[in-house]
Amino acid sequence: MTEEFFERQLSLWPLAADNYKAVRAARSKSFCLNQSLNIELKCLPQRMRSATADTSRSAIAARPCFLCATQLPTEQLSLNLIYDNKQIITSTEAQEMGYRLLVNPYPAFDKHFTIAAVSHREQNLREELPAMLALTEFMPSYVHFFNAAGAGASAPDHLHFQAVPKGSLPLERDFAAWHVVHSRVLFVSGQTEVYCQEDFLRSAWLLRSRKPEELCLLLQEVLDLITTSMPNRQTGTSTETNNNSQTMPVRQKPAVNLLSWYTDGLWTCVLFARSKHRPACYYETGEQQVLISPASVEMGGQIILVRPEDFDKVKPGLLTQIYAEVSLPKQAYSDISETWKALHHRSNHQVI
């Protein structure tokens, strides 16, 4: 179904078709860092708009939302999806709390979908985790990912996920190799295994489960831990108005990237905790500047460069530095991991 939808869209939209041709012809190279951590580089100038998006509150407020139906290009087709009874189903009509499957016209891969909420609502991973896991099962040939505000989302004001074919991202494609070397069991909860990553370049937790409800609760748990552990970076209060026109405090969302894939009843999720949106080299000038804006794709091992002149500048040392800069610091990552582990250790003893 998604393949036919994709081909039909390209047949009707020359701009998108040309950009997918450019992906196939893109200049690329790869490095192997630490053990079994393959990082690939790809030069895609057509991704400039995404890499350099101004995501400040003032900029977002001043521009129309490009994921809302009224702003979609006339050539853009959409496939209506609904999360209902713990699964994703298709619909002939869009529903307010549903989603639209869209072909991304500025792709990073040979197939690249955006799954945008029908209603205009902010990126909120905690609330949308059940739907994301259901989407992962609905499209099992794809890796799904979510970029939070401050972690690569170019449209943080409009909830959306993305999906690319399995095998596109080194993180998923090389899973068997790096999992053996870099994953350490943190704890097991029910039928869900939780791992922390060692010498992995980035701060990440790996979760594997055959129980999506259990997996969802654990992901929500660590999102809460990230939020409360980083008061200067991740938390604070803002205000929003509810349906009764009352103003109430709202906790800020944690800056994270989440990648998820599904195989034969098993969900695999990798959650990256972030400390910065962009590395220092992004803000340099002249020869020192390298326009890299890490999001889920980059955290998943595929570095997108939007300027040809940056291609030869990127070496293993710079990649290591960039990942260290934008990831949660090692001590904060370790503290959260130990707190999470202790929480479940206490729970297990209470059950016994």
C-alpha positions in Angstrom: 0.0 0.0 0.0 2.7 2.5 1.0 4.8 1.6 -2.0 1.9 2.3 -4.5 1.2 5.5 -2.7 4.8 6.6 -3.0 5.1 5.8 -6.7 1.8 7.6 -7.4 3.0 10.7 -5.6 6.3 10.9 -7.5 4.4 10.5 -10.8 2.3 13.5 -10.0 5.0 15.8 -8.4 8.1 16.5 -10.6 9.9 18.4 -7.8 9.7 15.5 -5.4 10.7 13.0 -8.2 13.8 15.1 -9.0 14.8 15.3 -5.3 14.6 11.5 -5.0 16.7 11.1 -8.0 19.3 13.4 -6.4 19.3 11.2 -3.3 20.3 8.2 -5.4 23.1 10.2 -7.0 24.4 11.8 -3.8 28.0 11.9 -2.9 28.7 9.7 0.2 31.4 8.1 2.3 31.6 6.2 5.6 33.7 5.8 8.7 33.9 3.1 11.4 34.2 4.7 14.9 35.0 2.7 18.0 33.9 -0.9 17.4 31.1 -1.6 15.0 29.8 1.9 14.9 29.4 2.8 11.2 28.8 6.5 10.5 27.8 7.4 6.9 28.0 10.9 5.3 25.7 12.0 2.5 25.7 15.4 0.7 22.2 16.6 0.0 21.9 20.3 -0.8 18.1 20.0 -1.2 18.0 19.4 2.6 19.3 23.0 3.3 15.9 24.2 4.4 15.6 21.5 7.1 19.2 21.8 8.3 19.1 25.6 8.7 15.5 26.0 9.9 15.0 28.8 12.5 13.1 27.0 15.3 12.9 29.9 17.7 9.5 30.7 19.1 9.4 34.0 17.4 10.3 32.5 14.0 7.7 29.7 14.3 5.0 32.2 15.4 5.8 34.4 12.3 5.5 31.7 9.7 2.6 29.6 8.5 2.8 25.9 9.5 3.9 23.9 6.4 2.4 20.7 7.8 -1.1 22.0 8.2 -3.5 21.0 5.4 -4.0 24.5 4.2 -0.3 24.9 3.6 0.4 21.6 1.8 1.5 21.9 -1.8 -1.3 21.3 -4.3 0.6 18.3 -5.7 0.9 16.6 -2.3 -1.2 13.5 -1.7 -2.1 12.2 1.7 -3.1 8.9 3.1 -5.4 9.2 6.2 -4.5 7.2 9.2 -6.3 6.7 12.5 -5.1 5.3 15.8 -8.0 3.2 17.1 -8.2 0.3 19.5 -4.4 0.2 19.8 -3.7 -0.1 16.1 -3.4 2.1 13.0 -6.1 1.8 10.3 -6.6 3.7 7.1 -9.6 6.0 6.6 -11.3 7.6 3.6 -11.5 10.9 5.5 -9.1 12.8 7.7 -10.0 12.9 11.4 -9.1 15.6 13.9 -6.9 13.4 16.1 -5.7 11.3 13.2 -2.6 11.5 11.0 -1.6 12.0 7.4 1.0 9.9 5.6 2.9 12.2 3.3 5.8 11.7 0.9 8.6 14.0 2.1 9.5 16.2 -1.0 13.0 16.9 0.4 14.2 13.4 1.3 17.3 12.1 3.0 16.7 8.6 1.7 15.3 6.8 -1.4 11.9 6.6 0.4 11.1 9.1 3.1 7.7 9.6 4.6 6.4 12.2 7.1 3.4 11.2 9.2 1.8 14.4 10.4 -1.0 15.0 12.8 -4.2 16.3 11.2 -4.7 18.8 13.9 -2.1 21.5 14.7 -0.5 20.4 18.0 3.0 20.5 19.3 5.5 17.7 19.3 4.7 15.7 22.4 6.4 12.3 22.5 5.1 11.2 25.9 1.4 11.5 24.8 1.9 10.1 21.3 4.1 7.0 22.2 1.2 4.5 21.8 0.4 5.8 18.3 4.1 5.8 17.3 4.5 2.2 18.4 1.4 1.3 16.5 2.7 3.1 13.4 5.9 1.1 13.7 3.9 -2.1 13.6 1.6 -0.8 10.8 4.7 -0.1 8.6 7.1 -3.0 9.6 9.4 -2.4 6.6 10.4 1.0 7.9 12.3 2.6 10.8 10.2 5.3 12.4 11.6 8.3 14.2 10.6 11.3 16.3 12.6 14.6 16.8 11.7 16.7 19.8 11.9 20.5 19.9 15.5 21.4 20.4 16.6 18.0 19.0 16.3 18.5 15.3 12.6 19.1 14.7 12.2 21.7 12.0 8.5 21.9 12.7 8.3 21.6 16.5 4.9 23.3 16.5 3.2 20.5 14.5 3.3 16.9 15.7 4.9 14.6 13.2 6.9 11.4 12.9 9.1 10.2 10.0 9.7 6.8 8.4 12.5 5.5 6.1 13.1 2.0 4.8 14.9 -0.6 7.0 18.5 -0.7 6.0 18.7 3.0 5.5 20.2 3.9 8.9 23.4 2.3 10.2 21.9 2.1 13.7 19.2 -0.3 12.6 21.1 -2.0 9.8 24.1 -2.8 11.9 22.1 -3.6 15.1 23.4 -7.1 15.6 27.0 -6.0 15.4 26.9 -3.1 17.8 24.4 -4.5 20.2 26.9 -7.3 21.2 29.7 -4.8 21.8 28.1 -1.7 23.3 24.9 -2.7 25.1 24.9 -3.5 28.8 21.7 -4.8 30.5 20.4 -2.1 32.9 17.3 -4.1 34.0 14.5 -6.3 32.8 10.9 -5.3 33.5 8.2 -7.8 32.7 8.9 -8.8 29.1 11.0 -5.7 28.3 14.8 -5.5 28.3 16.4 -2.2 28.9 20.0 -1.5 28.1 22.4 1.4 28.5 25.1 2.0 25.9 28.9 2.1 26.6 31.5 3.8 24.3 28.6 4.5 21.9 29.5 8.1 21.0 26.0 9.3 22.0 23.9 9.0 25.2 21.3 6.4 24.4 19.1 3.7 25.9 18.0 0.6 24.1 14.6 -1.0 24.8 13.3 -4.3 23.3 9.8 -5.7 24.0 6.9 -7.8 22.7 4.5 -5.8 24.9 3.9 -2.3 23.5 1.9 -1.2 26.5 4.8 -2.1 28.8 7.3 -0.5 26.4 5.3 2.6 26.3 5.2 3.0 30.1 9.0 2.5 30.4 9.7 5.1 27.7 7.4 7.5 29.4 9.2 6.8 32.7 12.6 7.6 31.3 11.3 10.7 29.6 10.1 11.9 33.0 13.5 11.1 34.5 15.2 13.1 31.8 12.9 16.1 32.3 13.3 16.2 36.1 17.1 15.6 36.0 17.9 18.5 33.8 16.2 21.6 35.3 18.2 24.2 33.4 18.0 22.5 30.0 14.9 20.4 30.0 12.3 21.8 32.4 10.6 24.9 33.5 7.1 26.1 33.1 5.2 27.9 30.4 1.5 28.5 30.1 -1.3 27.4 27.9 -5.0 27.8 27.9 -7.4 24.9 28.3 -10.9 24.5 26.9 -12.3 26.5 29.8 -10.0 29.5 29.1 -8.0 28.9 32.3 -4.3 29.4 32.2 -2.2 26.5 33.7 1.5 25.7 33.9 3.0 23.3 31.4 6.2 21.4 31.8 8.6 21.7 28.9 9.2 18.6 26.8 12.6 16.8 27.0 14.9 17.2 24.0 15.2 13.6 22.7 15.3 11.6 19.5 13.5 8.2 19.3 14.0 5.6 16.7 11.8 2.5 16.5 11.4 -0.6 14.4 9.3 -3.8 14.5 10.2 -7.3 13.4 8.1 -10.4 14.0 6.3 -9.2 17.1 9.3 -7.5 18.6 9.7 -3.7 19.0 13.2 -2.2 19.2 13.5 1.4 20.4 16.6 3.6 20.8 16.1 6.8 22.8 18.8 9.5 22.6 19.0 12.2 25.2 20.2 15.6 24.0 21.9 18.6 25.6 22.1 20.8 22.5 20.3 21.3 19.3 23.3 22.1 17.2 27.1 21.8 17.7 29.6 24.7 17.9 30.8 24.1 14.3 27.4 25.0 13.0 27.8 28.6 14.3 31.4 29.1 13.2 32.3 31.3 10.2 34.5 30.8 7.2 36.4 27.6 6.9 35.6 26.6 10.4 31.9 26.3 9.8 30.3 23.0 9.1 26.5 23.0 8.7 25.4 19.9 10.6 22.2 20.0 12.5 21.8 16.6 14.3 18.4 15.0 14.4 17.3 11.3 14.6 18.9 10.6 11.2 22.3 11.8 12.4 21.9 10.2 15.8 21.1 7.0 13.8 24.5 7.2 12.1 23.6 9.0 8.8 25.2 12.4 8.7 23.4 14.8 6.2 25.6 17.6 4.8 23.9 20.3 2.9 26.9 22.1 1.5 29.4 20.4 -0.8 32.3 22.3 0.7 31.6 20.6 4.1 32.0 17.1 2.7 35.8 16.8 3.0 35.9 18.7 6.3 34.2 16.0 8.2 36.7 13.6 9.8 36.2 11.0 12.6 37.5 13.4 15.2 34.9 16.0 14.3 32.1 13.4 14.3 33.1 12.3 17.8 33.2 15.9 19.0 29.8 16.7 17.5 28.1 13.7 19.1 29.7 14.5 22.5 28.5 18.1 22.3 24.9 17.4 21.4 24.4 14.4 23.7 23.6 14.4 27.4 26.8 14.6 29.3 28.2 11.2 30.5 27.6 11.9 34.2 24.0 13.0 33.7 23.4 10.0 31.5 24.9 7.7 34.1 22.9 9.3 36.9 19.6 8.9 35.0 20.5 5.3 34.2 21.3 4.4 37.8 18.1 6.2 39.1 16.0 4.3 36.6 17.7 1.0 37.5 17.2 1.6 41.2 13.6 2.4 40.7 13.0 -1.0 39.2 15.2 -2.8 41.7 13.0 -1.4 44.5 9.9 -2.4 42.6 11.2 -6.0 42.2 11.9 -6.3 45.9 8.5 -4.9 46.8 6.9 -7.6 44.5 8.9 -10.3 46.1 
